[in-house]
Amino acid sequence: MPTHPLLPPRQHHHHLRRQPNSIDDLLPAIANLHLSLLDLGIRKITFLHDTNSSFFINLYPYNLYRLRPEIPLGIALFQDYPFNFRDAFTTCVRYRNLFDVMVDAVVSALAVAGYETVPVVVTETGWPRASSAANEFEANAEYAEIYLWRLVKHLKSRMGTPLLREGRRE
């Protein structure tokens, strides 16, 4: 059994307490992704590759936003302001939203492992409408609606991510 499992839906909250410890230089957004892929097993990823299958992921930008205080709320919510971007120096691309950062982190980790042709599919994403924690005021219905509307707008644009233009690798 993996020590860093890729968690099924609704269990991702327990995973947040772990401190980042791995690929901070690749993409700071997902520090433990490389360990998760290794624990998942190269054999399973090889199976996906050999059977022309996709790698399914669940992304929760809110959780990463809460975990990394240096991430501006506007980037997590797809807000388009003149200076609302982050440069990834290792990949020489500019990110304007956290969703794309997280997708490209998975794409990059798979590429580093030698599986750049395995398609990545986001199966679940979202923003919480409420929280029982008093310090999580960003978990509210207004931000959840903003996230959803702007995500749909981003997906309808068919631009893809900086590393996957129009959904294809550059």
DSSP file (Angstrom, degrees, kcal/mol; ACC not computed):
  #  RESIDUE AA STRUCTURE BP1 BP2  ACC     N-H-->O    O-->H-N    N-H-->O    O-->H-N    TCO  KAPPA ALPHA  PHI   PSI    X-CA   Y-CA   Z-CA
    1    1 A M              0   0    0      0, 0.0    39,-0.1     0, 0.0    38,-0.0   0.000 360.0 360.0 360.0 135.9    0.0    0.0    0.0
    2    2 A P        -     0   0    0      0, 0.0    38,-0.1     0, 0.0    34,-0.1  -0.281 360.0-146.9 -64.4 147.9    1.4    3.5   -0.9
    3    3 A T  S    S+     0   0    0      1,-0.3    33,-0.1    32,-0.1    32,-0.0   0.668  99.3  39.3 -87.4 -17.7    2.5    5.7    1.9
    4    4 A H  S    S-     0   0    0     31,-0.2    -1,-0.3    32,-0.1    36,-0.2  -0.664  89.9-167.4-126.3  74.0    1.4    8.8    0.1
    5    5 A P        -     0   0    0      0, 0.0     2,-0.9     0, 0.0    31,-0.1  -0.231  28.7-120.8 -68.7 151.1   -1.8    7.7   -1.6
    6    6 A L        -     0   0    0     30,-0.2     6,-0.0    31,-0.0    -2,-0.0  -0.844  48.0-131.1 -82.2 113.1   -3.6    9.6   -4.2
    7    7 A L        -     0   0    0     -2,-0.9    51,-0.1     1,-0.1     5,-0.1  -0.342   6.7-119.2 -80.8 145.6   -6.8   10.1   -2.3
    8    8 A P    >   -     0   0    0      0, 0.0     3,-1.8     0, 0.0     4,-0.3  -0.284  55.5 -65.1 -70.8 166.5  -10.3    9.4   -3.4
    9    9 A P  T 3  S+     0   0    0      0, 0.0   115,-0.0     0, 0.0    49,-0.0  -0.154 121.0  18.6 -53.4 146.8  -12.8   12.2   -3.5
   10   10 A R  T 3  S+     0   0    0     -3,-0.1     3,-0.1     1,-0.1    -3,-0.0   0.343 108.9  79.3  74.2  -2.2  -13.8   13.8   -0.2
   11   11 A Q    X   +     0   0    0     -3,-1.8     3,-1.0     1,-0.1     4,-0.4   0.369  61.7  96.0-107.9   3.2  -10.8   12.4    1.6
   12   12 A H  G >   +     0   0    0     -4,-0.3     3,-0.8     1,-0.2     4,-0.5   0.713  68.1  73.1 -67.4 -20.8   -8.3   15.0    0.4
   13   13 A H  G >  S+     0   0    0      1,-0.2     3,-0.9     2,-0.2     4,-0.3   0.844  91.4  56.2 -64.7 -33.4   -8.7   17.1    3.5
   14   14 A H  G X  S+     0   0    0     -3,-1.0     3,-0.7     1,-0.2    -1,-0.2   0.745  99.6  62.1 -69.4 -21.8   -6.7   14.7    5.6
   15   15 A H  G X  S+     0   0    0     -3,-0.8     3,-1.2    -4,-0.4    -1,-0.2   0.672  84.5  77.1 -77.3 -18.8   -3.8   15.0    3.2
   16   16 A L  G <  S+     0   0    0     -3,-0.9    -1,-0.2    -4,-0.5    -2,-0.1   0.711  79.0  69.6 -69.3 -20.6   -3.3   18.7    3.8
   17   17 A R  G <  S+     0   0    0     -3,-0.7    -1,-0.2    -4,-0.3     2,-0.2   0.686  76.7  97.4 -75.4 -16.0   -1.5   18.3    7.1
   18   18 A R  S <  S-     0   0    0     -3,-1.2    14,-0.1    -4,-0.1     3,-0.0  -0.509  77.6-123.4 -72.9 139.2    1.6   16.8    5.5
   19   19 A Q        -     0   0    0     -2,-0.2    -1,-0.1     1,-0.1    -2,-0.1  -0.600  30.4-100.1 -82.2 142.4    4.4   19.3    4.9
   20   20 A P        +     0   0    0      0, 0.0    -1,-0.1     0, 0.0    12,-0.1  -0.356  53.0 157.9 -58.8 138.7    5.8   19.8    1.4
   21   21 A N        +     0   0    0     -3,-0.0    11,-0.1    10,-0.0    -2,-0.0   0.271  48.8  40.2-150.5  17.2    9.0   17.8    1.0
   22   22 A S  S    S+     0   0    0      9,-0.2     2,-0.8     0, 0.0     3,-0.4   0.453 101.8  21.3-135.2 -88.9    9.9   17.0   -2.5
   23   23 A I    >>  +     0   0    0      8,-1.9     4,-1.4     7,-0.2     3,-1.2  -0.187  61.0 139.9 -95.4  44.1    9.7   18.8   -5.8
   24   24 A D  T 34 S+     0   0    0     -2,-0.8    -1,-0.2     1,-0.3     5,-0.1   0.808  75.7  52.9 -54.8 -30.5    9.6   22.4   -4.7
   25   25 A D  T 34 S+     0   0    0     -3,-0.4    -1,-0.3     2,-0.2    65,-0.2   0.767 105.5  53.5 -78.9 -24.2   11.9   23.3   -7.6
   26   26 A L  T <4 S-     0   0    0     -3,-1.2    64,-0.2     1,-0.3    -2,-0.2   0.991 137.0 -24.4 -74.1 -62.1    9.8   21.7  -10.3
   27   27 A L    ><  -     0   0    0     -4,-1.4     3,-1.4     3,-0.1    -1,-0.3  -0.847  57.0-147.7-150.3 113.3    6.5   23.4   -9.5
   28   28 A P  T 3  S+     0   0    0      0, 0.0     3,-0.4     0, 0.0    -4,-0.1   0.662  87.1  79.8 -57.8 -15.2    6.0   24.8   -6.0
   29   29 A A  T 3  S+     0   0    0      1,-0.3     2,-0.5    72,-0.1    73,-0.1   0.873 102.8  26.0 -64.1 -38.5    2.2   24.1   -6.3
   30   30 A I    X   +     0   0    0     -3,-1.4     3,-0.9    -7,-0.2     4,-0.4  -0.772  65.8 171.6-131.6  88.0    2.4   20.4   -5.5
   31   31 A A  T 3  S+     0   0    0     -2,-0.5    -8,-1.9    -3,-0.4     3,-0.2   0.778  78.9  41.4 -72.1 -28.5    5.4   19.5   -3.4
   32   32 A N  T 3> S+     0   0    0    -10,-0.2     4,-2.0     1,-0.2    -1,-0.2   0.306  83.3 100.3-103.8  11.1    4.6   15.9   -2.7
   33   33 A L  H <> S+     0   0    0     -3,-0.9     4,-2.6     1,-0.2     5,-0.2   0.905  79.1  54.5 -63.2 -42.2    3.3   14.9   -6.1
   34   34 A H  H  > S+     0   0    0     -4,-0.4     4,-2.3    -3,-0.2    -1,-0.2   0.914 109.2  48.2 -60.1 -43.2    6.5   13.2   -7.2
   35   35 A L  H  > S+     0   0    0     -4,-0.2     4,-3.0     1,-0.2    -1,-0.2   0.899 110.3  52.7 -62.6 -40.2    6.5   11.0   -4.0
   36   36 A S  H  X S+     0   0    0     -4,-2.0     4,-2.5     2,-0.2    -2,-0.2   0.911 109.5  48.4 -62.2 -42.1    2.8   10.1   -4.7
   37   37 A L  H  X S+     0   0    0     -4,-2.6     4,-1.4     2,-0.2    -1,-0.2   0.907 112.8  48.0 -65.1 -40.5    3.6    9.0   -8.2
   38   38 A L  H  < S+     0   0    0     -4,-2.3     4,-0.3    -5,-0.2    -2,-0.2   0.926 114.1  46.4 -64.7 -43.1    6.5    6.9   -7.0
   39   39 A D  H  < S+     0   0    0     -4,-3.0    -2,-0.2     1,-0.2    -1,-0.2   0.851 105.7  59.5 -67.7 -33.5    4.3    5.4   -4.3
   40   40 A L  H  < S-     0   0    0     -4,-2.5    -1,-0.2    -5,-0.2     4,-0.2   0.851 119.6-114.2 -61.6 -32.4    1.5    4.8   -6.8
   41   41 A G    >X  -     0   0    0     -4,-1.4     4,-1.7    -5,-0.2     3,-0.6   0.416   5.8-120.6 104.1 124.0    4.0    2.7   -8.7
   42   42 A I  H 3> S+     0   0    0     -4,-0.3     4,-3.0     1,-0.2     5,-0.2   0.818 112.6  64.8 -60.0 -30.2    5.7    3.1  -12.0
   43   43 A R  H 3> S+     0   0    0      1,-0.2     4,-2.2     2,-0.2    -1,-0.2   0.902 102.4  47.2 -61.4 -39.7    4.1   -0.2  -12.9
   44   44 A K  H <> S+     0   0    0     -3,-0.6     4,-2.0    -4,-0.2    -1,-0.2   0.896 113.8  46.6 -69.5 -38.7    0.6    1.3  -12.7
   45   45 A I  H  X S+     0   0    0     -4,-1.7     4,-2.4     2,-0.2    -2,-0.2   0.883 110.8  53.1 -69.6 -36.7    1.6    4.3  -14.7
   46   46 A T  H  X S+     0   0    0     -4,-3.0     4,-3.3     2,-0.2    -2,-0.2   0.903 106.8  53.3 -61.0 -40.7    3.3    2.0  -17.2
   47   47 A F  H  X S+     0   0    0     -4,-2.2     4,-1.9     2,-0.2    -2,-0.2   0.926 108.3  49.0 -59.8 -45.2    0.0    0.1  -17.4
   48   48 A L  H  <>S+     0   0    0     -4,-2.0     5,-3.1     1,-0.2    -2,-0.2   0.918 114.2  46.8 -59.5 -43.2   -1.8    3.3  -18.2
   49   49 A H  H ><5S+     0   0    0     -4,-2.4     3,-1.4     1,-0.2    -2,-0.2   0.945 112.5  48.2 -62.7 -49.6    0.8    4.1  -20.9
   50   50 A D  H 3<5S+     0   0    0     -4,-3.3    -1,-0.2     1,-0.3    -2,-0.2   0.765 115.6  44.2 -66.7 -26.0    0.7    0.7  -22.4
   51   51 A T  T 3<5S-     0   0    0     -4,-1.9    -1,-0.3    -5,-0.2    -2,-0.2   0.255 110.1-118.0-102.0  11.7   -3.1    0.6  -22.6
   52   52 A N  T < 5 +     0   0    0     -3,-1.4     2,-0.2     1,-0.2    -3,-0.2   0.878  64.7 150.7  52.7  41.2   -3.4    4.1  -23.9
   53   53 A S      < -     0   0    0     -5,-3.1     2,-0.2    -6,-0.2    -1,-0.2  -0.595  43.3-113.4-101.0 163.7   -5.4    5.1  -20.7
   54   54 A S        -     0   0    0     -2,-0.2     2,-0.7    64,-0.1    66,-0.2  -0.592  16.1-124.1 -96.5 157.4   -5.6    8.4  -19.0
   55   55 A F  E     -a  120   0A   0     64,-3.4    66,-2.5    -2,-0.2     2,-0.4  -0.911  30.8-149.4 -99.5 113.7   -4.3    9.4  -15.5
   56   56 A F  E     +a  121   0A   0     -2,-0.7     2,-0.3    64,-0.2    66,-0.2  -0.691  19.3 178.7 -91.9 135.2   -7.3   10.8  -13.6
   57   57 A I  E     -a  122   0A   0     64,-2.6    66,-3.1    -2,-0.4    67,-0.9  -0.954  24.7-143.1-134.8 153.4   -6.8   13.5  -11.0
   58   58 A N  E     -a  124   0A   0     -2,-0.3     2,-0.4    65,-0.2    67,-0.2  -0.973  22.1-162.5-111.7 129.2   -8.9   15.6   -8.5
   59   59 A L  E     -a  125   0A   0     65,-2.7    67,-0.6    -2,-0.5     3,-0.1  -0.944  15.1-179.8-118.9 133.4   -7.7   19.2   -8.1
   60   60 A Y    >>  -     0   0    0     -2,-0.4     4,-1.4    65,-0.2     3,-0.8  -0.770   2.6-178.4-130.2  86.9   -8.7   21.5   -5.2
   61   61 A P  H 3> S+     0   0    0      0, 0.0     4,-2.9     0, 0.0     5,-0.2   0.811  81.8  63.4 -56.2 -31.5   -7.1   24.9   -5.7
   62   62 A Y  H 3> S+     0   0    0     64,-0.6     4,-2.5     1,-0.2     5,-0.2   0.928 101.6  50.2 -58.9 -44.6   -8.6   26.1   -2.4
   63   63 A N  H <> S+     0   0    0     -3,-0.8     4,-1.9     1,-0.2    -1,-0.2   0.905 113.1  44.8 -62.5 -41.9   -6.7   23.5   -0.4
   64   64 A L  H  X S+     0   0    0     -4,-1.4     4,-2.3     2,-0.2    -1,-0.2   0.898 111.0  54.3 -68.9 -39.5   -3.4   24.5   -2.1
   65   65 A Y  H  < S+     0   0    0     -4,-2.9     6,-0.3     1,-0.2    -2,-0.2   0.908 111.5  45.1 -58.0 -43.4   -4.2   28.2   -1.6
   66   66 A R  H  < S+     0   0    0     -4,-2.5    -1,-0.2     1,-0.2    -2,-0.2   0.853 113.9  49.9 -69.6 -34.6   -4.8   27.5    2.2
   67   67 A L  H  < S+     0   0    0     -4,-1.9    -2,-0.2     1,-0.2    -1,-0.2   0.829 113.7  45.2 -73.4 -33.0   -1.6   25.4    2.4
   68   68 A R    ><  -     0   0    0     -4,-2.3     3,-2.0     1,-0.1    -1,-0.2  -0.862  65.9-170.7-117.7  95.2    0.6   28.0    0.7
   69   69 A P  T 3  S+     0   0    0      0, 0.0    -1,-0.1     0, 0.0    -4,-0.1   0.668  80.9  69.4 -63.0 -17.2    0.0   31.6    2.0
   70   70 A E  T 3  S+     0   0    0      2,-0.1    -5,-0.1     0, 0.0    -2,-0.0   0.599  77.0  97.4 -77.0  -8.8    2.1   33.2   -0.7
   71   71 A I  S <  S-     0   0    0     -3,-2.0     2,-0.1    -6,-0.3    -3,-0.0  -0.700  78.2-128.5 -81.4 121.8   -0.5   32.3   -3.3
   72   72 A P    >>  -     0   0    0      0, 0.0     4,-1.4     0, 0.0     3,-0.6  -0.415  10.5-127.5 -69.4 144.7   -2.8   35.2   -4.0
   73   73 A L  H 3> S+     0   0    0      1,-0.2     4,-1.8     2,-0.2     6,-0.2   0.872 107.2  62.8 -58.0 -38.3   -6.5   34.6   -3.8
   74   74 A G  H 34>S+     0   0    0      1,-0.2     5,-2.9     2,-0.2    -1,-0.2   0.846 101.5  49.9 -58.9 -36.0   -7.0   36.1   -7.3
   75   75 A I  H X45S+     0   0    0     -3,-0.6    23,-2.0     1,-0.2     3,-1.0   0.883 109.9  50.9 -70.5 -37.7   -4.8   33.4   -8.9
   76   76 A A  H 3<5S+     0   0    0     -4,-1.4    -2,-0.2     1,-0.2    -1,-0.2   0.815 114.2  45.0 -67.1 -29.6   -6.8   30.7   -7.1
   77   77 A L  T 3<5S-     0   0    0     -4,-1.8    -1,-0.2   -16,-0.1    -2,-0.2   0.181 113.2-112.6-102.1  16.4  -10.1   32.3   -8.4
   78   78 A F  T < 5 +     0   0    0     -3,-1.0     2,-0.3     1,-0.2    -3,-0.2   0.760  55.6 167.7  61.9  26.5   -9.0   32.9  -12.0
   79   79 A Q      < -     0   0    0     -5,-2.9     2,-1.0    -6,-0.2    -1,-0.2  -0.585  29.9-141.7 -76.8 132.7   -9.1   36.7  -11.5
   80   80 A D        +     0   0    0     -2,-0.3    -1,-0.1     3,-0.0     5,-0.1  -0.755  36.8 153.2-102.6  90.3   -7.5   38.5  -14.4
   81   81 A Y    >   -     0   0    0     -2,-1.0     3,-1.8     3,-0.2    -2,-0.0  -0.811  55.6-107.4-112.0 156.6   -5.5   41.4  -13.1
   82   82 A P  T 3  S+     0   0    0      0, 0.0    -1,-0.1     0, 0.0    -2,-0.0   0.851 118.8  28.5 -53.5 -40.2   -2.5   43.0  -14.8
   83   83 A F  T 3  S+     0   0    0      1,-0.1     2,-1.4    -3,-0.0    -3,-0.0   0.102  87.8 115.7-109.7  23.3    0.0   41.7  -12.2
   84   84 A N    <   +     0   0    0     -3,-1.8     2,-0.3   -10,-0.1    -3,-0.2  -0.600  53.9  93.4 -93.6  75.1   -1.9   38.6  -11.2
   85   85 A F        -     0   0    0     -2,-1.4     2,-0.4    -5,-0.1    11,-0.2  -0.969  56.6-144.2-154.5 165.7    0.5   35.9  -12.4
   86   86 A R  E     -B   95   0B   0      9,-2.4     9,-3.6    -2,-0.3     2,-0.4  -0.998  16.7-138.1-135.6 136.7    3.4   33.7  -11.3
   87   87 A D  E     -B   94   0B   0     -2,-0.4     2,-0.8     7,-0.2     7,-0.2  -0.804   5.6-149.2 -94.7 134.4    6.4   32.7  -13.4
   88   88 A A  E >>> -B   93   0B   0      5,-3.0     4,-1.5    -2,-0.4     5,-1.3  -0.884  11.4-169.7-100.3 102.9    7.6   29.1  -13.2
   89   89 A F  T 345S+     0   0    0     -2,-0.8    -1,-0.2     1,-0.2   -63,-0.1   0.790  80.9  58.7 -68.7 -28.1   11.3   29.5  -13.8
   90   90 A T  T 345S+     0   0    0    -65,-0.2    -1,-0.2   -64,-0.2   -63,-0.1   0.814 120.5  27.6 -71.2 -28.0   12.0   25.8  -14.2
   91   91 A T  T <45S-     0   0    0     -3,-0.6    -2,-0.2     2,-0.2    -1,-0.2   0.468 100.9-129.9-110.4  -4.4    9.5   25.6  -17.1
   92   92 A C  T  <5 +     0   0    0     -4,-1.5     2,-0.3     1,-0.2    -3,-0.2   0.857  65.2 123.5  58.3  39.5    9.8   29.2  -18.4
   93   93 A V  E   < -B   88   0B   0     -5,-1.3    -5,-3.0     2,-0.0     2,-0.5  -0.890  58.0-128.2-126.6 160.7    6.1   29.7  -18.4
   94   94 A R  E     -B   87   0B   0     -2,-0.3     2,-0.4    -7,-0.2    -7,-0.2  -0.922  19.0-154.3-110.8 129.8    3.7   32.2  -16.8
   95   95 A Y  E     +B   86   0B   0     -9,-3.6    -9,-2.4    -2,-0.5     3,-0.1  -0.883  17.7 178.5-107.4 134.2    0.7   31.1  -14.9
   96   96 A R  S    S+     0   0    0     -2,-0.4     2,-0.3   -11,-0.2   -15,-0.1   0.392  72.0  32.4-111.2  -1.7   -2.4   33.2  -14.4
   97   97 A N  S  > S-     0   0    0    -11,-0.1     4,-1.3   -19,-0.1   -21,-0.2  -0.993  70.2-128.2-154.0 154.5   -4.4   30.7  -12.4
   98   98 A L  H  > S+     0   0    0    -23,-2.0     4,-2.5    -2,-0.3     5,-0.2   0.798 103.7  65.2 -73.3 -30.8   -3.8   27.9   -9.8
   99   99 A F  H  > S+     0   0    0    -24,-0.4     4,-2.4     1,-0.2    -1,-0.2   0.939 104.2  46.1 -56.6 -48.8   -5.8   25.3  -11.7
  100  100 A D  H  > S+     0   0    0      1,-0.2     4,-2.8     2,-0.2    -1,-0.2   0.874 109.7  55.0 -63.4 -37.6   -3.3   25.4  -14.6
  101  101 A V  H  X S+     0   0    0     -4,-1.3     4,-1.7     1,-0.2    -1,-0.2   0.935 110.4  45.9 -59.4 -45.9   -0.3   25.3  -12.1
  102  102 A M  H  X S+     0   0    0     -4,-2.5     4,-1.6     2,-0.2    -2,-0.2   0.898 113.1  48.3 -68.1 -41.0   -1.7   22.1  -10.6
  103  103 A V  H  X S+     0   0    0     -4,-2.4     4,-2.4     1,-0.2     3,-0.3   0.949 113.3  47.8 -62.3 -48.0   -2.5   20.4  -13.9
  104  104 A D  H  X S+     0   0    0     -4,-2.8     4,-2.8     1,-0.2    -1,-0.2   0.785 105.0  60.3 -66.8 -26.2    1.0   21.2  -15.2
  105  105 A A  H  X S+     0   0    0     -4,-1.7     4,-2.3    -5,-0.2    -1,-0.2   0.917 109.1  43.2 -64.4 -41.9    2.6   19.9  -12.0
  106  106 A V  H  X S+     0   0    0     -4,-1.6     4,-2.5    -3,-0.3     5,-0.2   0.931 114.4  50.1 -67.6 -45.6    1.0   16.5  -12.7
  107  107 A V  H  X S+     0   0    0     -4,-2.4     4,-2.2     1,-0.2    -2,-0.2   0.913 113.1  47.3 -57.8 -44.1    2.0   16.7  -16.4
  108  108 A S  H  X S+     0   0    0     -4,-2.8     4,-2.8     2,-0.2    -1,-0.2   0.905 110.4  51.1 -66.1 -42.4    5.6   17.6  -15.4
  109  109 A A  H  X S+     0   0    0     -4,-2.3     4,-1.7     1,-0.2    -2,-0.2   0.909 111.6  47.7 -63.7 -41.0    5.9   14.9  -12.8
  110  110 A L  H  <>S+     0   0    0     -4,-2.5     5,-3.3     2,-0.2     4,-0.3   0.905 112.1  50.3 -64.5 -40.3    4.7   12.3  -15.3
  111  111 A A  H ><5S+     0   0    0     -4,-2.2     3,-1.4     4,-0.2     5,-0.3   0.908 108.3  51.8 -64.6 -41.7    7.1   13.7  -17.9
  112  112 A V  H 3<5S+     0   0    0     -4,-2.8    -1,-0.2     1,-0.3    -2,-0.2   0.863 108.5  52.2 -62.2 -34.8   10.0   13.5  -15.5
  113  113 A A  T 3<5S-     0   0    0     -4,-1.7    -1,-0.3    -5,-0.2    -2,-0.2   0.510 126.9-103.5 -78.9  -3.5    9.1    9.9  -14.8
  114  114 A G  T < 5S+     0   0    0     -3,-1.4    -3,-0.2    -4,-0.3     3,-0.2   0.637  93.8 108.7  94.5  15.8    9.2    9.2  -18.6
  115  115 A Y    > < +     0   0    0     -5,-3.3     3,-1.4    -6,-0.2    -4,-0.2  -0.324  23.8 139.7-121.5  50.2    5.4    9.2  -19.2
  116  116 A E  T 3  S+     0   0    0     -5,-0.3    -5,-0.2     1,-0.3    -1,-0.1   0.647  70.0  59.2 -69.8 -13.5    4.9   12.4  -21.1
  117  117 A T  T 3  S+     0   0    0     -3,-0.2    -1,-0.3    -7,-0.1    -2,-0.1   0.516  76.3 105.8 -93.7  -4.2    2.4   10.7  -23.4
  118  118 A V  S <  S-     0   0    0     -3,-1.4   -64,-0.1   -11,-0.1   -69,-0.1  -0.652  75.1-126.0 -75.4 119.0    0.0    9.6  -20.7
  119  119 A P        -     0   0    0      0, 0.0   -64,-3.4     0, 0.0     2,-0.5  -0.375  16.5-142.2 -66.5 143.4   -3.1   11.9  -20.9
  120  120 A V  E     -a   55   0A   0    -66,-0.2     2,-0.4    -2,-0.1   -64,-0.2  -0.926  17.2-171.7-108.0 129.0   -4.1   13.7  -17.7
  121  121 A V  E     -a   56   0A   0    -66,-2.5   -64,-2.6    -2,-0.5     2,-0.7  -0.983  18.8-140.7-124.5 125.4   -7.8   14.2  -17.1
  122  122 A V  E     +a   57   0A   0     -2,-0.4   -64,-0.2   -66,-0.2     3,-0.1  -0.762  23.4 175.5 -83.6 117.8   -9.2   16.3  -14.2
  123  123 A T  E     +     0   0A   0    -66,-3.1     2,-0.3    -2,-0.7   -65,-0.2   0.667  63.4  17.2 -98.3 -20.1  -12.2   14.4  -12.9
  124  124 A E  E     +a   58   0A   0    -67,-0.9   -65,-2.7     2,-0.0    -1,-0.3  -0.978  61.6 150.6-154.9 138.6  -13.1   16.6  -10.0
  125  125 A T  E     +a   59   0A   0     -2,-0.3     2,-0.3   -67,-0.2   -65,-0.2  -0.956  13.7 131.9-155.0 168.4  -12.5   20.2   -8.8
  126  126 A G        -     0   0    0    -67,-0.6   -64,-0.6    -2,-0.3    -2,-0.0  -0.965  43.5-104.8 165.6-179.6  -14.2   22.8   -6.8
  127  127 A W        -     0   0    0     -2,-0.3    21,-0.1    17,-0.1     2,-0.1  -0.997  41.9-106.8-134.9 134.7  -14.2   25.4   -4.1
  128  128 A P        -     0   0    0      0, 0.0    12,-0.5     0, 0.0    16,-0.2  -0.358  15.4-154.1 -67.7 141.9  -15.9   25.0   -0.7
  129  129 A R  S    S+     0   0    0      1,-0.2    12,-0.6    10,-0.2     2,-0.3   0.595  76.9   1.2 -87.5 -13.6  -19.1   26.9   -0.1
  130  130 A A        -     0   0    0     10,-0.3     2,-0.3    11,-0.1    -1,-0.2  -0.981  59.3-156.6-164.4 164.2  -18.6   26.9    3.7
  131  131 A S        -     0   0    0      8,-0.3     5,-0.1    -2,-0.3     8,-0.0  -0.991  20.6-143.0-148.5 147.0  -16.2   25.8    6.5
  132  132 A S  S    S+     0   0    0     -2,-0.3     2,-0.4     3,-0.0    -1,-0.1   0.617  80.1  95.3 -83.0 -12.7  -16.6   25.1   10.2
  133  133 A A  S >  S-     0   0    0      1,-0.1     3,-1.4     3,-0.1    -2,-0.1  -0.667  71.4-145.3 -81.8 129.4  -13.1   26.7   10.8
  134  134 A A  T 3  S+     0   0    0     -2,-0.4    -1,-0.1     1,-0.3     3,-0.1   0.783  96.4  56.1 -65.2 -28.3  -13.4   30.3   11.8
  135  135 A N  T 3  S+     0   0    0      1,-0.2     2,-0.6     2,-0.1    -1,-0.3   0.407  87.0  81.7 -88.0   4.1  -10.2   31.3   10.0
  136  136 A E    X   +     0   0    0     -3,-1.4     3,-1.5     1,-0.2    -1,-0.2  -0.465  45.3 147.5-105.1  60.2  -11.3   29.9    6.6
  137  137 A F  T 3   +     0   0    0     -2,-0.6    -1,-0.2     1,-0.3    -2,-0.1   0.671  63.6  69.7 -70.7 -15.0  -13.4   32.9    5.5
  138  138 A E  T 3  S+     0   0    0     -3,-0.2     2,-1.5     1,-0.1    -1,-0.3   0.658  77.9  86.9 -75.2 -14.7  -12.5   32.3    1.8
  139  139 A A    <   +     0   0    0     -3,-1.5    -8,-0.3     4,-0.1     2,-0.3  -0.681  68.0 122.0 -84.9  89.8  -14.6   29.1    2.0
  140  140 A N  S  > S-     0   0    0     -2,-1.5     4,-2.2   -12,-0.5   -10,-0.3  -0.951  75.3-105.3-148.5 165.7  -17.9   30.8    1.1
  141  141 A A  H  > S+     0   0    0    -12,-0.6     4,-2.3    -2,-0.3     5,-0.2   0.853 115.1  55.8 -63.7 -36.7  -20.7   30.6   -1.5
  142  142 A E  H  > S+     0   0    0      1,-0.2     4,-2.3     2,-0.2    -1,-0.2   0.944 111.7  41.6 -63.3 -48.0  -19.6   33.8   -3.3
  143  143 A Y  H  > S+     0   0    0      2,-0.2     4,-2.9     1,-0.2    -1,-0.2   0.859 112.2  55.9 -68.7 -34.2  -16.0   32.5   -3.9
  144  144 A A  H  X S+     0   0    0     -4,-2.2     4,-2.3     2,-0.2    -1,-0.2   0.910 110.1  45.7 -62.8 -40.8  -17.3   29.1   -4.9
  145  145 A E  H  X S+     0   0    0     -4,-2.3     4,-2.7     2,-0.2     5,-0.3   0.909 112.4  50.4 -68.0 -42.3  -19.5   30.6   -7.5
  146  146 A I  H  X S+     0   0    0     -4,-2.3     4,-2.5     2,-0.2     5,-0.3   0.939 111.5  49.1 -59.2 -47.2  -16.7   32.8   -8.8
  147  147 A Y  H  X S+     0   0    0     -4,-2.9     4,-2.4     1,-0.2    -2,-0.2   0.941 113.3  46.3 -58.2 -48.9  -14.4   29.8   -9.0
  148  148 A L  H  X S+     0   0    0     -4,-2.3     4,-2.4     2,-0.2    -2,-0.2   0.929 113.9  46.7 -63.2 -47.4  -17.0   27.7  -10.9
  149  149 A W  H  X S+     0   0    0     -4,-2.7     4,-2.2     1,-0.2    -1,-0.2   0.913 116.3  44.3 -62.0 -43.4  -17.9   30.5  -13.4
  150  150 A R  H  X S+     0   0    0     -4,-2.5     4,-2.5    -5,-0.3    -1,-0.2   0.839 111.0  54.1 -74.6 -31.2  -14.4   31.4  -14.2
  151  151 A L  H  X S+     0   0    0     -4,-2.4     4,-2.9    -5,-0.3     5,-0.2   0.945 110.2  47.3 -62.2 -47.7  -13.3   27.7  -14.4
  152  152 A V  H  X S+     0   0    0     -4,-2.4     4,-2.8     1,-0.2    -2,-0.2   0.919 112.2  49.8 -60.7 -43.5  -16.0   27.1  -17.0
  153  153 A K  H  X S+     0   0    0     -4,-2.2     4,-1.4     2,-0.2    -1,-0.2   0.917 111.8  48.9 -60.1 -43.4  -15.0   30.3  -18.9
  154  154 A H  H  <>S+     0   0    0     -4,-2.5     5,-0.7     1,-0.2     4,-0.5   0.923 113.5  46.0 -62.5 -45.3  -11.4   29.1  -18.8
  155  155 A L  H ><5S+     0   0    0     -4,-2.9     3,-1.2     1,-0.2    -2,-0.2   0.887 109.6  54.1 -67.5 -38.6  -12.3   25.6  -20.1
  156  156 A K  H 3<5S+     0   0    0     -4,-2.8    -1,-0.2     1,-0.3    -2,-0.2   0.788  97.7  65.3 -65.5 -26.4  -14.6   27.0  -22.8
  157  157 A S  T 3<5S-     0   0    0     -4,-1.4    -1,-0.3    -3,-0.2    -2,-0.2   0.737  92.6-148.8 -67.4 -20.4  -11.7   29.1  -24.1
  158  158 A R  T < 5 +     0   0    0     -3,-1.2    -3,-0.1    -4,-0.5    -2,-0.1   0.721  55.3 131.8  57.6  23.6   -9.9   25.9  -25.0
  159  159 A M      < -     0   0    0     -5,-0.7     7,-2.4     1,-0.2     8,-0.2   0.816  48.4-159.6 -72.0 -29.6   -6.6   27.6  -24.3
  160  160 A G  B     -C  165   0C   0     -6,-0.3     5,-0.2     5,-0.3    -1,-0.2  -0.416  33.6 -51.3  78.7-162.7   -5.3   24.7  -22.2
  161  161 A T        -     0   0    0      3,-1.3     3,-0.2    -2,-0.1     6,-0.2  -0.565  58.0 -96.1-102.4 170.4   -2.5   25.2  -19.7
  162  162 A P  S    S+     0   0    0      0, 0.0     3,-0.3     0, 0.0     8,-0.1   0.842 128.9  37.2 -56.9 -32.0    0.9   26.8  -20.4
  163  163 A L  S    S+     0   0    0      1,-0.2     7,-1.4   -63,-0.2     2,-0.3   0.652 121.8  45.7 -92.9 -16.1    2.3   23.3  -21.0
  164  164 A L  S >  S-     0   0    0      5,-0.2     3,-2.0    -3,-0.2    -3,-1.3  -0.635  77.4-166.8-125.9  73.1   -0.7   21.8  -22.7
  165  165 A R  B >  S-C  160   0C   0      3,-0.5     3,-2.4    -2,-0.3    -5,-0.3  -0.415  80.2  -5.0 -63.0 129.2   -1.9   24.4  -25.2
  166  166 A E  T 3  S-     0   0    0     -7,-2.4    -1,-0.3     1,-0.3    -6,-0.2   0.795 133.4 -59.7  53.9  30.9   -5.3   23.5  -26.5
  167  167 A G  T <  S+     0   0    0     -3,-2.0     2,-0.3     1,-0.3    -1,-0.3   0.496 119.1 102.7  80.2   3.5   -5.1   20.3  -24.4
  168  168 A R  S <  S-     0   0    0     -3,-2.4    -3,-0.5    -7,-0.1    -1,-0.3  -0.880  78.9 -99.8-120.1 152.3   -2.0   19.1  -26.2
  169  169 A R              0   0    0     -2,-0.3    -5,-0.2    -5,-0.3    -6,-0.1  -0.413 360.0 360.0 -68.0 141.4    1.6   19.1  -25.3
  170  170 A E              0   0    0     -7,-1.4    -1,-0.1    -2,-0.1    -6,-0.1   0.440 360.0 360.0 -81.0 360.0    3.8   21.9  -26.8
